[in-house]
Amino acid sequence: MSGVTGVYEKLRHCYECVRKKTDFVPKVAIVLGSGLGDYAESLSVESELSYSEIDGFPVSTVPGHAGKFIFGYVDKVPVVCMKGRVHFYEGYPISDVVLPTRLMRLMGAEILLLTNAAGGVNTSFHAGDLMMIKDHISVFAPNPLIGPNIDQLGTRFPDMSQVYDPGLRKAIISAARENGIFLQEGVYAQLTGPSFESPAEIRMLRTLGCDAVGMSTVVEAIAANHMGMKICGISCICNLAAGMTASPLTHEEVQEAADRTAPDFKRLVTETVKKLALF
């Protein structure tokens, strides 16, 4: 297999592997970022499927990222959760990085809720803030649609005017307000990683109008948008970016901040998903 044919055939093969294990049809797909690893414990779980059971499926190598799909219900909403995602910096081709997103769409998911841990670029942000993503900028990460278009998935030139659906964004804002959760809004930037950004890169991002930065999410949003999904996203601001404090950045710091914010993050995701049932 090679080129566009190989990418699509691999996707279809993974889908067939999933369907041999479960016939569950989700409405909402949730990508669980750092701090939401045990979110599935709050679900009414129907079944689980380890990524290793799906032939050819990419497996995360990042500490703290488990690797499995969890199928179940949030209230009465059927969902599939990705417990652990793969990143471009792990060495996977970009088509593998977005394969899970495309696979969840094939399973039946109409809505994608992306979550992540991010660094704060906006000087008014603080570690522990939650930020609703209202738009994004990709810097250096390859567009997953480069190459021959996969016509079975979507159009050659998809519109990106409103990637983060206005109605879904209102649902997040409403869920936060009703539950007393402080919510920032902003533009998320994806860089490749795995090194954290330099102070000069953070100044560049701020000049470009970015509020938060991370190493995921944008390429997944592009792939989902290409396939016609409705998309929304929430970032956990786990640290202030390079040059904004005197402290060096570490993965452990990110994980600790994500864990501290986890209760509010989980509640916001749950209450948002309940509202998404109306879409």
PATILO-552133 format. One record per residue: residue in three letters; x, y, z of N, C-alpha, C, O in turn. Coordinates in steps of 0.02 Angstrom, whole numbers, plus 32768, in hexadecimal, padded with zeros to 4 digits. Atoms other than C-alpha are relative to their C-alpha. Example, Ala and Ser with C-alpha at 12.3 -4.5 7.8 and 13.67 -1.06 7.14 Angstrom:
residues 2
ala802D7FC5800082677F1F8186802D803C80008061803B8021;ser7FD67FC57FFD82AC7FCB81657FD9803780257FF2806E802D;
//
This chain:
residues 279
met802A7FC48000800080008000802C803E800080618040801F;ser7FD97FC38001803C80AF7FDC7FD2803B7FF37F9B80327FD8;gly80257FC3800E7FFF81627FD67FBA7FFF801E7FAE7FE08051;val80437FF77FE77F49818D7FEA7FDC7FBD80077FB47FB38035;thr802180417FFD7F1080DB7FC680147FDB80407FE97FBE8062;gly7FE980217FC37F7C809780537FE3801E803E7FD17FF9806C;val801B7FDF7FC57F3F811880D07FB67FEC800A7FA27FDC8042;tyr804780107FFA7E8880F580AB7FF67FB6800F7FCB7FA48037;glu800780487FF37E9D803880A680137FEF80487FF47FC48067;lys7FED800B7FBA7EF6803D814E7FC88015802E7FB87FF2805F;leu80387FE87FD87E6780A481967FC77FCE7FFE7FAA7FBE8032;arg8037802F80067DE6802B815380107FBE80247FE47FA08042;his7FEC803E7FDE7E497F9781967FF88008804C7FE07FDA806E;cys80097FF47FB87E4D7FE582447FB6800180127FA37FE68046;tyr80487FFE7FF37D92800582397FE37FB980027FBB7FA9802E;glu8018804580017D727F50820C80167FDA803F7FF07FB18059;cys7FE9801F7FC27DDC7F1982A17FD58015803B7FC37FEC8065;val802B7FE77FCA7D747F8783147FBC7FDF7FFD7FA17FC98031;arg8044801B80067CD07F4682CF7FFD7FB580107FC77F9B801E;lys7FFF80467FEA7D067E9382F27FFC7FFA804C7FEA7FC68067;lys7FFF80007FB77D137EC583A97FC1801F801E7FA9800A8052;thr803A7FDC7FE57C7F7F3B83C07FD7801F7FC77FF280337F94;asp802C7FDF80307BE87F7E83617FE58042801D7FB5805E8003;phe80167FC27FDE7BD7801583D68006803B7FD0803880437FAD;val80007FC5802C7BA880B583777FFD803F802C7FC9804E8049;pro7FFF7FC47FD67BDD815583D27FE3803C7FDA7FE3803E7F9C;lys80127FBF801E7B96820283B48038803280098046805B7FDD;val7FCA7FD17FF07C248260840880417FDA800A80447FA7802C;ala7FBC801A7FF67CDE823983FD80258031802C8024806D8021;ile7FDB7FD67FD17D4A827A848C80497FE9800180577FAF800E;val7FB8800E7FF97E0882838487801580198045801380558053;leu7FEF7FEF7FBB7E43827E853B80498014800580767FEB7FFD;gly7FBC7FE87FF77EDC82EA855780197FF680467FF87FD6806F;ser7FE280067FBD7F4D82F585EF7FD0801A80357FB1804F802C;gly802D7FED7FCA7EEA82FD86907FBC7FE07FFC7F967FE2802C;leu8041802080097E5582A0864A80077FB47FF77FD97F937FE1;gly7FF28047800A7EA581F386497FCE7FD280207FBF7F9D8005;asp8030802C7FDE7E2981AC86C67FB880177FF77F8C8004801C;tyr80447FE6800C7D928207867E7FCF7FC77FF37F947FCB8005;ala802C803880117D4D816086417FDE7FE2803D7FAB7FC18037;glu801E801B7FC37D2B813186F57FBB801F800F7F9380038034;ser80417FDF7FF67C9981AB86F07FCD7FEC7FCC7F9380017FCF;leu802D801780357C4D815786577FD97FC280167FED7F9E8044;ser802080417FFD7BCF80CD864D801F7FD87FC7800A7FDD7F8D;val7FD6801F80337C4B805E85F17FDE7FC27FE37FC67F968008;glu801A803A80237C0E7FE3856F80387FCE7FEF80307F927FF7;ser7FC8802B80137CB67FA18533803F802A7FF8803B80677FF2;glu7FC07FE0800B7D6F7FCA851F80257FD97FCA801C7F9D7FC2;leu7FD9801F80357DE67FA784908046801E7FFF804E80587FEF;ser7FBB7FE880007EA27FB584A18017800D7FB980067FE97F8B;tyr7FE67FF080437EFA8007840F80287FC57FE480297FBA7FA7;ser7FD7803880167F6D7F6F84097FD77FC77FE17FF27F9C7FBE;glu802C8033801D7ED67F0583D97FEA80137FB97FC97FEB7F97;ile80147FE880437EBD7F6C833A803E7FFC7FD3806E80217FDD;asp7FC6800D802B7F337F3082B28016803F7FDB7FEF805C7FB6;gly7FE57FC680227FA37FBE82767FF38042802280098077800A;phe80127FC27FDE7F60803E82F3803C801C8025805F7FF68047;pro7FC77FE27FDD7FE380BA83367FF58000804C7FBD800D8063;val800480057FB6800880A983F1802B8037801F80658040800B;ser7FDC7FC97FE0803C813C8460803A7FE7802980367FB38049;thr7FC580107FD880E8813984AF800B80328039803F8030805A;val7FF87FCA7FD080CB81CE85237FEB7FE980467FB67FCB804E;pro801380117FBC80CD81B385E17FBE802180137FB4805C8004;gly80407FE47FEC801F81CB86287FC97FFA7FCC7F8F800B7FD9;his8032800A80357FC881A285847FF47FB57FF8801D7F917FDB;ala80138046800B7F7080FA85897FED7FF87FB77FF080297F91;gly800F800A80467F3C80AD84E67FC37FD47FF57FCA7F987FEA;lys803B8028800E7E88807784CF7FC4802D7FF17FC080668007;phe80417FE1800A7DDC80A684907FD17FE880387FD37FAD804A;ile803280127FCE7D5380A985137FBC80147FE67FB1804F7FD5;phe80437FF4801A7C9E809984DA7FCE8000803A7FCF7FD48064;gly80317FFE7FCA7C1080CD854A7FD3803C7FFA7FCA80587FC4;tyr80327FCA7FFF7B958153857E80128035803480268025806C;val80017FC87FD27BA081FF85CC7FB8801580077F9A80307FD8;asp80497FFA7FFA7AF1820C86147FE27FCF7FCD7FEA7F937FD5;lys801C802D80337A9481C7857C802280097FBC800B7FEE7F89;val7FDE7FF2803F7B0F820484F880347FCA7FF180617FC08019;pro7FCE803280117B70817884A0804180217FEA8042804B7FBD;val7FC07FE0800E7C2881A5849C80367FCA7FF580317F92800E;val7FC2802680037CD0815D846A8037802E8019803F80668000;cys7FC97FD87FE47D65819B84CF80427FE27FEA804C7FA57FEC;met7FBB8014800C7E19819484978028800C803F803480458052;lys7FD77FFA7FC47E7E8171853380487FFA7FEA80657FC47FE8;gly7FBD7FFE801C7F2781A684F17FFE800E7FB67FDB7FEC7F90;arg7FFB7FEF80477F4F81F6844A80487FF87FE980757FF48013;val7FBC8001801A7FE681EA83D8801080467FE57FE4806B7FD0;his7FE97FBD8013804D828383AB80317FFA7FC580537FC87FBD;phe7FD17FFE803880B182B4831280487FF9801880717FDB7FF6;tyr7FBA80027FE8814E82C6837E80167FB9801280527FAD801C;glu7FEC80447FF08149820C83A5801D7FDC7FC380357FA37FC9;gly7FE1801D803B818381EC82F47FCF7FE17FD07FE37FC57F9C;tyr8033801C802D80DF81B582A67FF5802F7FC57FFA806C7FCC;pro80167FD4803680AE81F481FA7FC0802380127F988008803A;ile803B7FD97FEC8027827882057FC07FDA7FF17F8E7FE48014;ser803D8027800F7FAA820081B57FF07FD080397FB57FC28045;asp800D802A7FC67FC0818D824C7FE88029803C7FBF80128063;val80147FD67FC87FAD821E82C67FB5800F7FFD7F9480128031;val80477FF080067F00824682817FD57FC27FF27F987FC77FED;leu8026803D800C7ECE8191825F7FCB7FF480357F927FE38024;pro8034800B7FCD7E74818183097FC4802E7FF87F8B80188002;thr80377FD1800A7E0D821D82E57FD47FE97FC77F977FE87FCC;arg80268018803B7DDB81DC823A7FDA7FC080117FA27FB57FFA;leu801F803F7FED7DB5813282857FC1800B802A7F8F7FE98020;met803B7FF27FD67D3E817B83077FC7801B7FD67F8C800F7FE4;arg80347FE8802E7CE281D4827B7FDF7FC67FDB7FA27FC47FD4;leu801B803B80227CCF812F821E7FD47FD7802F7FA37FB8801A;met802A80247FCF7C8A80E382BF7FBB801E80067F8C7FFE801F;gly80417FDF7FFC7BFD816182B47FFF804280247FCC80648025;ala7FFF7FC27FDA7C3581F4831E7FF5803D7FD3801580447F9F;glu80107FC380267BEE829982E18022803D801D802D806F7FFB;ile7FE37FC87FDB7C3D830B836480427FEA801D80487FB38038;leu7FBE800E7FE37CF38313839A800F80348035801080708027;leu7FEA7FD47FC97D25835B844380497FF2800E805B7FBC8026;leu7FB880077FF77DE083768449801680218041800180588050;thr7FE57FE27FC37E3A839284EE804C7FF87FFF80667FCB7FDF;asn7FB780037FFE7EF183B28513801B8026803C7FF7804C805D;ala7FDA7FD77FD27F7183F7858B802780327FD6804480207FA3;ala7FE17FCC80287FB9849B854E80278030802C801D80358068;gly7FDB7FCB7FDF80328525857B7FDD80427FF37FC6804F7FBC;gly80207FBF80087FEB85D28599802E80327FDE8066803D7FF5;val7FDB7FCC802480288656851E7FE480458012800A80758017;asn80217FC27FEB7FAA86DC854F80178013804680147FEA8074;thr7FE47FEA7FC07FF4874185DE7FCC800480387FDE80098072;ser80347FFE7FCC7F4B874586387FEB7FBA80167FC07FB38042;phe801180457FED7F4386868644802A7FEA803B805F80058049;his7FDD801D7FC67F75862286DD7FFF7FB47FFB7FD17F977FDE;ala800080497FFD7FA6856D86F87FC27FE880247FB18000805A;gly803E80197FE37F07850C871A7FC1801B7FDD7F8B80017FE8;asp80397FE780267E97857486A87FE97FCD7FCC80117FA57FB3;leu801B802680387E25851C862C7FF080327FC87FD480677FD5;met800B7FD380397E1B8568857E7FD87FDD7FC97FEC7FA77FB2;met80258018803A7D97854984FA802480177FC1803480527FBA;ile7FDE7FEE803E7DE98544844F7FCE801E7FD07F9B7FFF7FBF;lys802E7FE080307D9785BF83D9801E80017FB97FFA800C7F88;asp7FE0800580427E1685AF834B80467FE4800B805C7FDC8044;his7FBC801C7FF97EC2856983278030801A7FCB801C80357F98;ile7FCA7FF280307F67858782D1802F7FC4800280427FAD8038;ser7FCF803780037FDA84FC82968044801D7FEC804980417FBA;val7FBD7FE6800E80948523829C80307FC47FFB803F7FA3802D;phe7FCF8035800F810C84A5824C7FE37FB97FFE80027F8D7FE0;ala801E804280048097841082627FE27FF67FBB7FBE80227FA3;pro8018800A8044806F83C581B77FB47FF87FFE7F967FD9802A;asn8048800780097FBD83D381797FF07FB77FED800F7F9D7FBE;pro800E8047800E7F718322817B7FDE7FF47FBD7FD67FBB7FA8;leu8022800780407F19834580D6803180067FC5801C80017F8B;ile7FCE7FFC80367FBC835B807380047FBE7FDC80017F887FFA;gly7FFF803C802A7FC882E17FE47FBF7FF97FDB7F9380237FE1;pro803F800A80257F41829A7F737FC57FFF80317FC97FE18066;asn803A7FFE7FD47E9582BB7FBC7FE07FBB80057FDC7F977FD3;ile8026803E7FF77E39822680067FB780127FF77F9680288027;asp80437FE980117D9482477FB07FCA7FDE802A7F957FFB8036;gln803180237FD67D3B81C5801C7FF5802380437FC280188064;leu80047FDF7FBF7D5C823380B47FE680487FFB7FC1805E8027;gly80157FBB80047D3F82E48076801A80237FC2803B80057F99;thr7FEF7FD8803A7D5A836F7FF9804A80137FFF806B80138034;arg7FBA7FEE80077E0583A57FB78011803F8028804580438047;phe7FF17FC07FE07DF984567FFD7FCA801180347F9E80398027;pro80337FF47FCD7D938455809F80048047801D803B80618029;asp80047FBE7FE17D5A84FB80E780147FFC804980027FCC806B;met7FE980007FBB7DAB8528818D7FE7803E8026800480508059;ser80187FC27FE27D4585C481B87FE87FF880477FF280248071;gln801B800B7FBC7CF185788250800C7FB780147FDD7F90801C;val7FEE80447FED7D4F84DA827F7FE07FEE80427FC57FB7804B;tyr801C800B7FBD7D1684EC83347FB9801B80007FAD80578004;asp80467FF1800D7C5A84E883227FE3803380327FE98029806F;pro801B7FCC7FD37C04858583697FCD7FE580327FCD7FF9806C;gly8031801C7FD37B75852083B280207FD78037800A7FDA8071;leu7FDD80297FCE7BEA84A7840A8026802D8031802B801E806C;arg7FDC7FD17FD47C508539844D7FCF801F80337FE18028806D;lys80327FE57FD17BB1858384987FEE7FCC80357FE27FDE806E;ala800F80357FD07B8F84DB84E980367FFC803680267FF28071;ile7FCA80027FD07C3A84DC853C7FFB803C803080028034806D;ile80067FC47FD77C23858F85797FC67FF980327FCD800B806C;ser803A80097FD57B77856585BE800E7FCD80377FFB7FD88070;ala7FEF80337FCE7BB784C78615802E801C80368025800E8071;ala7FD27FE27FD07C43852A86667FDC8030802F7FE5802F806C;arg80257FCE7FD87BD085B686A07FD27FDE80327FCF7FF2806C;glu803080227FD57B4E853F86E880217FDA803980027FCC806C;asn7FDC80277FCE7BD384E1874A803580288025805D800C804A;gly7FD27FD57FDC7C358576878980497FF37FF080757FFB801B;ile7FBC800E80157CD085488725801B803B7FD87FFE804E7FA5;phe7FE27FC880257D4085D886EF801C7FE77FBE80407FB67FBB;leu7FED801680437D5C85CC8634801E80397FD87FFE806D7FCE;gln7FE27FD280307DD5862985C57FEB7FEC7FB97FD17FB57FAE;glu800A801080477DC286318508803E80177FDB805D80487FED;gly7FC57FE980247E4D863A848A80127FD67FC37FF07FA67FB2;val7FE68021803C7EB0860383F380397FD1801580677FE58039;tyr7FCF80337FEF7F158563840380307FF57FC5801A7FF27F8C;ala7FCE800D80347FB7854683A4801F7FBC800B80317FAA8043;gln7FDC803F7FFC8001849D837D804580077FE0804B801B7FA6;leu7FBD8009801A80BD848C836A80117FB580037FEB7F8E801E;thr7FF380478006811383E7834A80157FDF804180057FA5804D;gly7FE180227FC8816C83C983F080367FD17FE680457FD27FAB;pro801080087FBA81AF8367844880228034802E801180388069;ser7FE27FCC7FD5821E83F584877FCC8036800C7FA380467FE1;phe802B7FC77FF381C1848084DD8018803C7FD68051803D7FBF;glu7FF17FC7802A81BD852684808034802D8021803A802F805E;ser7FCF7FD07FE6824785A684927FDC804180107FA5804D7FF7;pro801F7FBF7FF28222865384DA7FF380287FC07FC0804B7FBC;ala800B7FDB803F8237869D842B7FC47FE47FDA7F9E800A7FBC;glu803A801D802181B9862283E57FBF801480237F8C801F8002;ile803C7FEA7FDC813E8652846E7FF080487FEF7FB6805A7FE8;arg800D7FBA80148154870A84437FE280027FBA7FB6802A7FAC;met801B80048043813386DC838D7FB67FED80037F8C800B7FE1;leu804580187FFB8094867E83BD7FD28036801C7F9A803F8004;arg80297FCB7FE38056870E84277FF380367FCB7FBC80517FC7;thr80077FCF80358075878583957FCD7FE97FCC7FA880127FB0;leu802F801C80308010871083257FB87FFE801B7F897FF17FF5;gly804280007FE37F7E8719839E7FED7FC080237FB27FB3802F;cys800D803F7FDD7F90867283F67FFA800B804B801A80388067;asp800A7FFD7FB87F56865884A9801D7FC48024802E7FC9805F;ala7FE7803E7FE27F9185A684C980247FD87FCB80187FDF7F8F;val7FD88027802F800B852C847C80077FB88019800C7FAC8055;gly7FF780467FEF801C84708477801B7FD97FC580327FF67F93;met7FE0802B8032805583DB84107FCE7FCF7FE07FE17F9A7FC9;ser8034802C801B7FAF839183D57FC5802A7FE87FCA80677FE3;thr80437FE280077EFA83B783A87FF2801E7FBC7FBF800C7F9E;val80107FDD803E7F068424830C7FFB7FCF7FC67FCC7FD27F9F;val8003802E80397F2F839782937FC37FD280057FA57FBF7FD2;glu803C80287FF77EA2833082DF7FC180277FEC7F94800C7FCD;ala80387FD680127E2A83C182CA7FFA80087FB47FC380077F99;ile80007FF980497E5D83D682137FE37FC07FE17FBA7FC47FB4;ala80188040801C7E3F831C81F07FB67FF7800D7F917FE07FE1;ala804780077FEF7D97831E824A7FD580307FD67F9F801D7FBF;asn80247FCF80287D6083BC81F07FFA7FE87FB87FC67FF17F98;his8000801B80447D8E836B814B7FC97FCC7FF77FAD7FC67FC1;met8032803480027D1682DD81757FBB801780157F8D7FEF801A;gly80427FE57FF27C87835081A47FEA7FFC80487FAE80038055;met801480037FB97C8B833E82617FF78046801C801580768003;lys80047FC37FD97C5483C782D880347FFA8037803A7FC68057;ile7FC580047FD57CE983F383457FFD803680367FE7806E802A;cys7FF47FCF7FCB7D09844783EC803D7FE9802780527FAF8021;gly7FC280127FDD7DA1844B845D8009802780407FF380618046;ile7FF07FE17FC07DDA8472850E80487FF18012805D7FB78010;ser7FBC80087FEA7E8C848E85488005800C804B7FE480388067;cys7FED7FF27FBB7ECD847F85F9804380247FFF807580087FE9;ile7FC27FD97FFE7F4F8507861280297FE7803B801B7FF78075;cys7FDA80227FCB7FD084A48673803E80258016805B8015804B;asn7FC57FD87FED805F852186768000803F7FD57FDE80427FA1;leu7FF47FC6802A809085CB8636803C7FF07FD5806D7FD37FEC;ala7FCF8015803280FA85BA859A8045801E800E804E804A8038;ala7FBA7FED7FF681B685D3858C800A804B7FFE7FEE806E7FD3;gly7FF07FB97FFD81F7867E85BB7FCF8029802A7FDA80638037;met80337FDC7FDA815B86AB8620800B7FF9804B7FF180208073;thr7FED80087FBA81A1866A86C5804B7FEE800180697FE17FCD;ala7FB980107FFA824F86488707800D7FB4800280467F9E7FFF;ser7FF880487FF6822F858D871880067FDB7FBD7FE47FEE7F8D;pro7FFC802A803C8262850B86957FC07FD67FFA7FA07FC8802C;leu803D8027800C81D484A78646800F7FB5800280427F9F7FE7;thr7FF780487FFE81C083ED86697FBD7FDE7FF37F887FFA7FFF;his803D8028800C8144836686367FDD7FF180427F9F7FEE8045;glu801D800E7FBF812B833E86EE7FD6803A80197FA080308036;glu80267FC57FED80F383F0870F7FBD80027FDC7F8980127FFA;val803D80018028807483E286837FCF7FCD801C7F947FDC8024;gln802B80367FE88031833D86C57FE2801180457FA780048051;glu80187FEE7FBD8024837E87797FC980357FFD7F9780308020;ala80327FCB80077FC5841A87447FBF7FE47FE27F897FF67FF7;ala803A801F801F7F5183B286D77FD97FD880347F9B7FD98035;asp802180287FCC7F2D833E876A7FDB802C80327FA5801A8049;arg80207FD37FD17F0583D187DC7FBE801C7FE47F8D80258008;thr803A7FE280207E8A8419875F7FCC7FCC7FEB7F957FDD7FD7;ala80298036801A7E40836F87347FB7800080177F8B7FF57FED;pro804780037FEC7DA18379879F7FD480317FD97F9E801F7FC2;asp80267FCF80277D65841A874B7FFE7FED7FB77FCA7FF47F96;phe7FFB801380467DA083DC86A17FCE7FC87FF17FA97FCB7FC0;lys802D8038800A7D3F833986B47FB7801780027F8E80037FD9;arg80457FE87FFA7CA2839286ED7FEB80297FC37FB380237FAB;leu800F7FD8803B7CAC840C865D7FF47FD47FC37FC67FE17F9C;val8008802E80397CC1837F85DE7FBD7FDC80067F987FD87FD5;thr803F80257FF77C2F831D86287FC3802C7FF27F9780187FCC;glu803A7FD480097BB783B0862E7FFB80197FB87FC480257F9E;thr80017FEC80467BEB83E5857F7FE47FC87FD57FBA7FD57FAA;val8018803880287BCD833885377FB47FF880077F927FE97FD6;lys804980047FF77B1E833685837FDC80327FD37FA880227FB6;lys801E7FCD802B7AF983D6852480097FEE7FB67FDF80007F8D;leu7FF3801180457B45839084847FCC7FCE7FE57FC47FC77FA8;ala8034802F80167AB9830E84807FCA80247FD87FA580057FB2;leu80347FD980227A4A839B843F801480117FB87FEB80297F92;phe7FE97FED80437AB583B383A37FFB7FC67FCF800D7FCE7F94;
//
